[in-house]
Amino acid sequence: MAEDIRPAGPGEFTRLAFLNGRLDLSQAEAVIDVIRSKSDKGMRLALRQLQGTNAHYIAALEDGLTWINAMLEASLDFPDEVGDPDYDEIRQRIDAMLDQLDKMLAAAKRSQVYYEGVSVAICGKPNVGKSSWLNILLQKEKAIVTDIPGTTRDVIEDYLNIRGIPVKLMDTAGIRASEEPVEKIGVTRSYQVIEQADLVILMLDAAAGVTPEDMKIYELIDRDRLIVLVNKEDVREKKLDEKALRELFPGVKIIHGSALEMTGLTQLETAIEEAVLSGQLETDNLELMINARQQSLLERAHRHLQDTRAALGSVPLDCLGVDTMAALEALGEISGKNLKEEAIDRIFQEFCIGK
């Protein structure tokens, strides 16, 4: 009847699928991850979660913890018949689960890059080619390019994907001492962007060499989030050589290119990818999309398992069971088996209407 018809609430259909056992909670959360994904890579990771990849790993961990709890409870309830639990086997199983949790937590850190994206600022003194490189990376005429120093007066930004990584690319005003009011504001904003960006590209002019202004900007940037891009490699007379650059910028990735001839683009994209995924290029090939809520619960389960392992054989059996049950409860909150109604409400309030 008409009076029984109402608009669907946020995430109502996905919630019904979860409540009816068609999806576990990690799969239900993947629906919103698919919607919000900012790159093809992020979309693929979210789809793997929706298909149950995360649920498979969580279920295996839950099975392992359930077995340990059963062994502890049997020894506790029937000490004469069962005797002490096999601590060596329990320790081996816990080690395997800790190793799996370590891999999942490492995958969580990697997935956040594809989930949240990164901000990349292009900075340097005026007229080194920052706006030209912004246009090249975006493959469109976003910024005005002229031979007049100080053309860019404000931060210009746009979005693109580099090797599957969502990137907010920002072209800053050329940094130099100026008394012109508008340019001074632009320079101040450039400093703010440099401070806040996840990654900074410091652009140099091969024809002009490294100037005091370049080094002043360099001193503002943490070395672990810096790439040096030497532009105008097409000019005949250069005032920069590789040895001098290595001495001035030790341990920093240095790329050579030309905006005019459009060379160095591939090397720059590779450098950005490597800098963003520094230390995170997986050796375990485990690809998962894990959100902040799930990551926190995995960390909690990891802590309780470590406490269990450390206490094996040195505390009463009922005390061991406290940590193993706490680890199991944390994993159950990921799958949704033992999550309170209020928490479920909060999760699905983040969904779109009609999902």
N, C-alpha and C positions, 0 to 999 in steps of 0.2 A: 504494500500500500504506500501511497505517496508520503504519508507521515513517517514512514519507516526509513525513508531515503535521507541520507545526510552526506556531506562531503567527507572524503577520506582524510584522516589525520596524517601528520608527517610520519613517513615510514610504516604506515599501517599495514600495507600488504606484505612487506618484508617481515614485519613483526609477527603477523599471523603465520607466515611460513616457519618462522623460528618456534613459535609457541606450539605449532602442530608437528614439530619434529622433522620438517622438511629440510631445514638448515640448522647448523649449530650457530652460536653467536658470532664466532669469527667469520663464518661465511656471510652472515647477515651484514656485518660491518663492512665486508668487502663490496657490498652494493654501493655504499656511499663513496668508497675509495675509487671505484670504477667511474662514478660520476665526476669526482673531483680530480681525477688524474690529469696531470699537466703535460704528459709526454706518452709516446707509444710504449716506452719501457715501463713507465708507471702503470699504464693500462694493462700490460701483460702480467705484471706482478699481481695487480689487483684481481685479475681474472683467475690466476692460479689459486689465489686465496678463496675466491668464490667457488671454484671447483673442488675445494676441500683439501688443498695441499697442507695448509696450516693445521687443519683439523686432524689430518693423518698423523702429523708429528706429535700433536698434543695428546691424542688418544694413545699413542705408543708410550709416552711418558706416564700417563695416568695408569696404564696397565702395569708398568714397572713399579710404580709407587704402591699400587694395590697389592702386588705380590709381596713387596717388602712388609707392608702393614699386616698382611695375612700371616707371614712367618713370625713376626713379632708377637702378634696376638695369640697365635697357637702356642708359642713358648710361654707366654704369660699365663694363659688359661689352663694349659695342660703341661706343666713343667716335668712331671714324672714320665708321661708318655712321649713327649716330643723332645724334651731337653733344651739345651741352649740353641739359639738360631745359628746358622752357618754364617759367621761374621765375614769370612773371606768372600763368600759368594755375594753377600749383601754389599760389601765394599766394591766388588767388581761391577755390580749392577749400578750402584750409585755413581761410580766413575764414568760409566758409559752414558748415564743420564746427564751428568754434569758436562761432559764433552758435547752432547747434543744441545744442551741449553746454551753453551758457549757459542756454538755455531749459529744458533737461532738469534742470539743477541747480536752477534757480529752482522748477521744478515739484516737485523732490524736497523742498525746504524747505516748500512748501505742503502736500504730501502728509503730511509728518510730523505736522502738526497733526491731520489726520483719522486718522492711524495711531496716534499716542500719546495724543492728547487733551491737555487743559490743566487746571490746578487753579485754581479761583476762590474767593477768601475774601471773606466779607462781614464787615466789622468796623465798630466804632463804639462810642460810650459806651453804657451800659445804657439800655434802654427806648426806643430810637429806631425799632424795628421790624425788626430783623435777622431774627429767627425767623419773623415774618410773611412777609417777602419770600422766605425759604428755602422756606416751605410753598407760596407762590404759584408760584414757579419750578418746584418739583417736582410741583405739582398734587396734593399729599397732605399730611396732617398729620404731618409728620416731627418737628417741634420743638414743645415746649410753649410756648404763648403766653399770658402774663398781663400785668397792669398793674404787677406787682411788679418793680422793677429788679433785675437780677442773677439772673433765673430760669434762664438758660442758664449752667451752671457748667463745661461742657466743650465741646470742639469736636464739632459734629454734622455729619456729612457724608453725601452721597448722590450718585448719578450721574444725569445726564440728557444729552440731546442738544440743543444750541442751534444751529439752522441747519445741522445736519449735523456739528457739532463735538462730540466727546465731552468732557464737562465733569465734573470732580469738584468739586461745590459744597460749601463748608464754611462753616457758621455758627459764629462764634466767641463766646466769652463777652464780655459788655460790659466795656470797658476803663475802669477807674477805680481810684483809690487805695482799698485796703480792707485791714483787719486780719483779716478772717474767713479762716481757713486754706484752706478749700475754694475760696472765690472767688479767693484769691491764686494758687492753682495754676491755675485756669481762665484768669486774666489772663495768667499766664506762658506758657501754651500758646497763647493768642491771639497774643502777640508772635511766637512761633515760627512759627505758621501764616502770619502776615503776611509774615515774612521769606522763607519758602519758596515761597509761592504764585506762580503765573505771572501772575495778575491779581488785583487787590484792588479791592473795591467799598467805599468809605468812605461810610457812611450818616449823614446829618444829619437833624435834626428841625426842620422848618420852623417849628414853634411855639416852639421854644426858641432858635433862632438858632445861630450858630457860637460855640462856647464854647472856652475854653482847652484843655479836654480833647480837643475835636475837632482842634484845631491840633496838639496834642502827637502824636496818632495820625497826622495828615497828614505830619508831619515824618519819620515812620518809613518812608514808602513812596516808592519811585522813581516819578517823575512819568509815565514811559513805560509803567507797568503799573497805572495808577490810573484808576478811574471814580468820580465823586462822585454819589451818589444822594440827592436831597433827598426825604425821606418826609413824610407827613402834609400834603400839599398841599391836603387837603380842609378843614383848619381855617380859620376865618374870619380870625383875627388871626395873621399871619405876621411873623416877625422876620428874614426873609431876602428880599433882592431880587437880581435877576440881576446888576446892576452890582456889588454888593458881593461876590457870589460869584466873579465874573470877576477881581476884584482880589485876592481871597484865594487863589484856585486858578487862576492863570494857565496857559493852555495845556492844562488838564485838561477832559475831557468831563464835562459836568454834565447829569444827568437829573432831571426832576421827576416825582413820582408819589405815589400814595396806596395803601397796602396795604388800607385800609378799602374804598376804591372800586375797587381793582384797576386803577388807571390807571398808565401809564408802563411797562407790561410789555414792549410791543413795542419801545419806544425803548431799554429796557435791553438786550434781547436783541440789537438792532442794534448797540448800543455795544460789547457783549461780542464780537460777531462782528468788528466793525471793529478792535477793539483786538488781538484774537488774530491777525487776518490783516493787521495793520498793515504796509503796504508790500508785501504779498504778494498783493493782489488782482490776479490775472493780467491782463496786457495781451496775452499771446500765446495765451490760451485753450488752452494745452497742459496736459492733465490726465493725470498719470501717478502711479502708486504706485511709489515707488523706496525700497528699504530702505537701511539704513546701509551694508551691504556694497557694494551697487551704486553708491551715491553716492560712496563712497571711490574706486571704480574709475573712475567718470566724471571725478572730479577729477584722478586720475592721468593719464588720457588727455588731459585738457585741458592739463595742465602740459607734457606731451611735445609736444603740437601747438604750443603757444606757443613752446617751445624750437626746434622745427623751423622755424617761421615766422621767428623772430629770426635764425636761422643761414643762411637761404636765400642762396646766392650768395657766402657768406663762409667756408664750411668745405668740406672735401672731401666728395664725394658719399657715400662710405661712412660718414662721420660723421652725415650727415643721416639715413641709413637706420636708424641706431641708435634715434633718437627716434621715428621713424614706426613702427618695429616694436614699440617699447615701448608706444606708444599702441594699436596693434592688439592686442597681448597683453592689455592691460587690458580692452579691450572683449570679447575672447575669454573672459575670466574671468567676465564678466556673462552671456554666452550659454552658457558651459560648454564651449566648444570646446577650451580648453587649460588646464582646471583640474585640479589634482592630485587623486588619489584621496582623500587625507587631507582636503582641503578639502571635497570632495563629501560625505564621511562626516559632517563637522561640520555641514554645512547640513541634511542629512536627519535628523540626530539631534534636531533641534528639532521635528520633525513628530509628530503624534499617531499612536498605533497604529491601523492600518487605513486610513491615508490614503496 
